[in-house]
Amino acid sequence: MISGVKNVLCAALGRSILCSLILSGLLLLTGWAGAATSYRVRSGDTLGQIAARAGLSVKQVQAANPKLRGKTVVQAGWGLTLPARPGAATQYRVRSGDSLSVIAKRYDISLSQLLRANPKYAGGKPVQVGVLVKIPARTVTASSTRTPAATVRTASTSSRGDGWLWPLSRYHTISSGYGERTLEGDSEMHYGVDIVAPLGTPVRAARSGRVLESRPDFERGWGWTVVIEHPDGWITRYAHLSVNLIRKGELVSQGQTIGRVGNTGRSTGPHLHFGTYLRWNPRDPLGLY
């Protein structure tokens, strides 16, 4: 498909090496590098949801589908092309004044993503000027079938000053982290973290906002789920709940109990799925604390 687009455009512009190079660069920028996949729009789908599940931005999906140019509405039955997620890992040479946090912010990735790509710095070892640091693709891909369990500390505020509150009030174990995993024999991207907790444990709103969804969503495996929109473009999802305690359209405050840990939907035991998105682009929740 990509080579066909290049051939058509280059025929119109005049075949030349320069044309090919320019168009290749444009395709990379719009996320068309690598293999594309097809997706059939289902009833209830939105363009933002489709993009988020594929780890892409809405603009990248629009760029790969000419009929979506300038449109944000999709119809059930449409066939869409989903470009490969942008790219390969790169390297960065550390400059004076750099720290891992500064580098992560520069490349729009989380600190935890950067540390996973550079494990020798995980213990707090500082980076030295001149060394090469591996910059992972913005979507983490791990080769293991499940992310090793890790215990995380409850956070009342974010170290970044954004005021993020951990959705559970006590220490709990993360059974599956953000990234690629294999579940029931199928490989998939896991856009969030699974936090093991006793059935009925109160779930808190990570930040204040407006409830976008509060409903049973068994079609996509979320079970009872709550989705909250925050004022600055962030969106949080709380899934597999046993009960929802708020309604769609309701305004909630940070720390308010919005539901309780459950085992509903596509779940292997009582836990909370906690997902974070920036304008529906998935982000690793652990990078916010």
C-alpha positions as CSV (number, residue, x, y, z in Angstrom):
1,M,0.0,0.0,0.0
2,I,2.8,2.4,1.0
3,S,4.8,1.7,-2.1
4,G,1.7,2.2,-4.2
5,V,1.1,5.6,-2.7
6,K,4.7,6.6,-3.3
7,N,4.5,5.5,-6.9
8,V,1.3,7.4,-7.6
9,L,2.6,10.6,-6.0
10,C,6.0,10.4,-7.7
11,A,4.4,9.8,-11.1
12,A,2.5,13.1,-10.6
13,L,5.5,15.0,-9.3
14,G,8.0,13.4,-11.7
15,R,10.1,10.4,-10.8
16,S,13.3,11.3,-9.1
17,I,15.5,10.2,-6.2
18,L,14.6,13.5,-4.4
19,C,10.8,12.7,-4.7
20,S,11.3,9.3,-3.3
21,L,13.3,10.6,-0.3
22,I,10.9,13.4,0.5
23,L,7.9,11.0,0.3
24,S,9.6,8.4,2.5
25,G,10.2,11.1,5.1
26,L,6.6,12.2,5.0
27,L,5.4,8.6,5.4
28,L,7.7,8.1,8.4
29,L,6.4,11.3,10.0
30,T,2.8,10.2,9.6
31,G,3.4,6.8,11.1
32,W,3.3,4.8,7.9
33,A,6.7,3.2,8.4
34,G,6.6,-0.6,8.6
35,A,3.7,-3.0,8.1
36,A,0.2,-1.7,8.3
37,T,-2.8,-3.7,9.5
38,S,-6.5,-3.6,8.6
39,Y,-9.4,-3.0,11.0
40,R,-13.2,-3.3,10.5
41,V,-15.1,-0.6,12.4
42,R,-17.6,-2.1,14.9
43,S,-20.8,-0.6,16.3
44,G,-20.0,1.8,19.1
45,D,-16.4,2.5,18.0
46,T,-15.1,6.0,17.9
47,L,-12.0,7.2,16.0
48,G,-10.3,8.1,19.2
49,Q,-10.9,4.7,20.7
50,I,-9.6,2.9,17.6
51,A,-6.5,5.0,17.6
52,A,-5.9,4.5,21.4
53,R,-6.2,0.7,21.1
54,A,-3.7,0.7,18.3
55,G,-1.2,2.9,20.2
56,L,-1.6,5.7,17.6
57,S,-2.8,9.2,17.4
58,V,-6.0,10.2,15.6
59,K,-3.9,12.2,13.1
60,Q,-1.8,9.1,12.3
61,V,-5.0,7.1,11.5
62,Q,-6.4,9.9,9.5
63,A,-3.2,10.2,7.5
64,A,-3.4,6.5,6.6
65,N,-7.0,6.7,5.5
66,P,-7.8,9.4,2.9
67,K,-11.6,9.1,3.6
68,L,-10.9,10.3,7.1
69,R,-9.2,13.5,6.2
70,G,-10.9,16.3,8.1
71,K,-13.3,13.8,9.7
72,T,-13.5,12.3,13.2
73,V,-16.7,10.2,12.7
74,V,-16.5,6.6,11.6
75,Q,-19.2,4.2,10.5
76,A,-19.7,0.6,11.4
77,G,-18.5,-1.7,8.6
78,W,-15.8,0.7,7.3
79,G,-12.4,-0.9,6.7
80,L,-9.5,1.2,8.0
81,T,-5.8,0.9,7.6
82,L,-3.9,1.1,10.9
83,P,-0.2,2.1,10.3
84,A,2.6,0.5,12.3
85,R,3.3,2.2,15.6
86,P,6.2,4.6,15.2
87,G,9.4,3.4,15.4
88,A,12.6,1.9,16.3
89,A,14.8,2.7,19.3
90,T,17.4,5.4,18.9
91,Q,20.4,6.6,20.8
92,Y,21.0,9.9,22.5
93,R,24.4,11.3,23.6
94,V,24.1,12.9,27.0
95,R,24.9,16.6,27.2
96,S,25.8,18.9,30.1
97,G,22.8,19.5,32.3
98,D,21.0,16.4,31.2
99,S,19.3,13.9,33.6
100,L,17.2,10.9,32.8
101,S,14.1,12.9,33.7
102,V,15.1,15.7,31.3
103,I,15.9,13.2,28.5
104,A,12.6,11.4,29.0
105,K,10.6,14.7,28.8
106,R,12.5,15.7,25.7
107,Y,11.5,12.5,23.9
108,D,7.9,12.5,25.3
109,I,8.3,9.2,27.1
110,S,8.0,8.2,30.7
111,L,11.0,7.9,33.1
112,S,10.1,4.2,33.7
113,Q,10.2,3.6,29.9
114,L,13.7,5.1,29.7
115,L,14.9,3.1,32.7
116,R,13.6,-0.2,31.2
117,A,15.6,0.6,28.1
118,N,18.7,1.4,30.2
119,P,18.6,-0.9,33.2
120,K,22.0,0.0,34.5
121,Y,20.6,3.3,35.7
122,A,17.7,1.8,37.6
123,G,19.4,2.1,40.9
124,G,19.7,5.9,40.7
125,K,23.1,5.9,39.0
126,P,23.6,9.3,37.3
127,V,24.3,9.6,33.6
128,Q,27.6,11.0,32.5
129,V,28.1,13.6,29.8
130,G,29.1,12.0,26.5
131,V,27.6,8.5,27.1
132,L,25.0,7.1,24.8
133,V,21.5,6.4,26.2
134,K,19.0,4.2,24.4
135,I,15.7,5.9,23.6
136,P,12.9,3.4,23.2
137,A,10.0,3.8,20.9
138,R,7.2,5.7,22.6
139,T,5.2,2.4,22.9
140,V,7.1,-0.1,25.0
141,T,7.4,-3.6,23.6
142,A,8.7,-6.2,26.0
143,S,9.6,-9.8,25.0
144,S,8.3,-11.4,28.2
145,T,4.9,-12.9,28.3
146,R,3.9,-10.9,31.4
147,T,5.6,-8.0,33.1
148,P,7.4,-9.2,36.3
149,A,5.4,-8.4,39.4
150,A,6.5,-5.3,41.2
151,T,5.3,-3.5,44.3
152,V,4.7,0.2,44.0
153,R,4.3,2.8,46.7
154,T,1.1,4.7,47.2
155,A,1.5,8.3,46.0
156,S,-0.5,11.2,47.3
157,T,1.0,13.6,44.9
158,S,3.1,13.4,41.7
159,S,6.8,14.1,41.8
160,R,6.1,16.1,38.6
161,G,3.8,18.4,40.5
162,D,0.7,17.4,38.5
163,G,-1.1,16.2,41.6
164,W,-1.7,12.6,40.6
165,L,-3.1,10.3,43.3
166,W,-2.6,6.5,43.2
167,P,-6.0,4.9,42.7
168,L,-5.7,2.6,45.6
169,S,-4.8,3.7,49.1
170,R,-2.3,1.0,50.1
171,Y,0.7,-0.9,48.8
172,H,-0.3,-3.5,46.2
173,T,1.3,-5.7,43.6
174,I,1.3,-5.0,39.9
175,S,0.7,-8.3,38.1
176,S,0.9,-6.9,34.5
177,G,2.6,-3.7,33.5
178,Y,2.3,-1.4,30.5
179,G,3.5,-2.8,27.2
180,E,3.2,-5.9,25.0
181,R,2.2,-9.1,26.7
182,T,0.8,-12.6,25.8
183,L,-2.6,-13.4,27.3
184,E,-4.5,-16.6,26.6
185,G,-2.0,-17.4,23.8
186,D,-2.5,-14.0,22.0
187,S,0.0,-11.2,21.9
188,E,-1.5,-7.8,22.7
189,M,-0.6,-4.3,23.9
190,H,-1.6,-3.6,27.5
191,Y,-2.4,0.1,27.8
192,G,-2.3,0.4,31.5
193,V,-1.3,-1.5,34.7
194,D,-3.1,-4.3,36.5
195,I,-3.0,-3.9,40.3
196,V,-3.9,-6.9,42.4
197,A,-6.1,-6.0,45.4
198,P,-8.8,-7.7,47.5
199,L,-12.3,-7.8,46.1
200,G,-14.2,-4.7,47.2
201,T,-11.1,-2.5,47.8
202,P,-12.2,1.2,47.3
203,V,-10.9,2.7,44.0
204,R,-10.2,6.4,44.1
205,A,-10.2,9.1,41.3
206,A,-6.6,9.8,40.5
207,R,-7.5,13.4,39.7
208,S,-10.6,15.6,39.6
209,G,-12.7,15.6,36.4
210,R,-15.9,14.7,34.7
211,V,-17.1,11.1,34.2
212,L,-17.2,10.1,30.5
213,E,-18.3,6.5,31.1
214,S,-19.7,4.5,34.0
215,R,-21.1,1.3,32.7
216,P,-20.6,-2.4,32.1
217,D,-18.4,-2.8,29.0
218,F,-18.2,-6.6,28.5
219,E,-17.9,-6.4,24.7
220,R,-14.3,-5.1,25.0
221,G,-13.5,-7.1,28.2
222,W,-13.4,-4.2,30.6
223,G,-16.3,-5.4,32.7
224,W,-17.7,-2.6,34.9
225,T,-15.6,0.4,34.0
226,V,-15.3,4.1,34.8
227,V,-13.6,6.6,32.5
228,I,-12.8,10.1,33.7
229,E,-11.9,13.2,31.6
230,H,-9.6,15.7,33.3
231,P,-9.3,19.4,32.5
232,D,-5.9,19.3,30.8
233,G,-6.5,16.6,28.2
234,W,-5.7,13.6,30.5
235,I,-8.1,10.7,30.7
236,T,-8.1,7.8,33.2
237,R,-9.7,4.4,33.0
238,Y,-10.6,2.1,36.0
239,A,-11.8,-1.3,34.9
240,H,-12.9,-4.8,36.1
241,L,-14.8,-3.2,39.0
242,S,-17.3,-5.0,41.2
243,V,-19.5,-1.9,41.5
244,N,-19.5,1.6,40.1
245,L,-20.3,4.4,42.6
246,I,-20.6,7.4,40.2
247,R,-22.6,8.2,37.1
248,K,-21.8,9.5,33.6
249,G,-21.6,13.3,33.5
250,E,-21.0,13.6,37.2
251,L,-18.1,15.8,38.5
252,V,-15.8,14.0,40.8
253,S,-13.0,15.3,43.1
254,Q,-9.5,13.8,43.5
255,G,-9.5,10.9,45.9
256,Q,-13.3,10.4,45.7
257,T,-14.3,6.7,45.8
258,I,-15.6,5.9,42.4
259,G,-16.0,2.1,42.6
260,R,-14.6,-1.0,44.1
261,V,-12.1,-3.6,42.9
262,G,-13.7,-6.5,41.2
263,N,-13.2,-9.4,38.8
264,T,-15.6,-8.6,36.0
265,G,-15.0,-8.7,32.2
266,R,-11.8,-10.3,30.9
267,S,-10.1,-10.9,34.2
268,T,-8.1,-13.7,35.8
269,G,-8.7,-12.6,39.4
270,P,-9.6,-9.6,41.5
271,H,-7.6,-6.6,40.4
272,L,-7.9,-3.0,39.1
273,H,-6.9,-2.1,35.5
274,F,-5.7,1.5,35.7
275,G,-5.0,3.2,32.3
276,T,-3.9,6.8,31.6
277,Y,-4.2,8.6,28.2
278,L,-3.2,12.0,27.0
279,R,-5.9,13.1,24.5
280,W,-6.6,9.4,24.0
281,N,-2.9,8.6,23.4
282,P,-2.0,5.8,25.9
283,R,0.7,6.6,28.5
284,D,2.4,4.4,31.1
285,P,0.7,5.3,34.4
286,L,3.9,4.5,36.3
287,G,5.6,7.4,34.5
288,L,3.3,9.9,36.2
289,Y,4.2,9.0,39.8
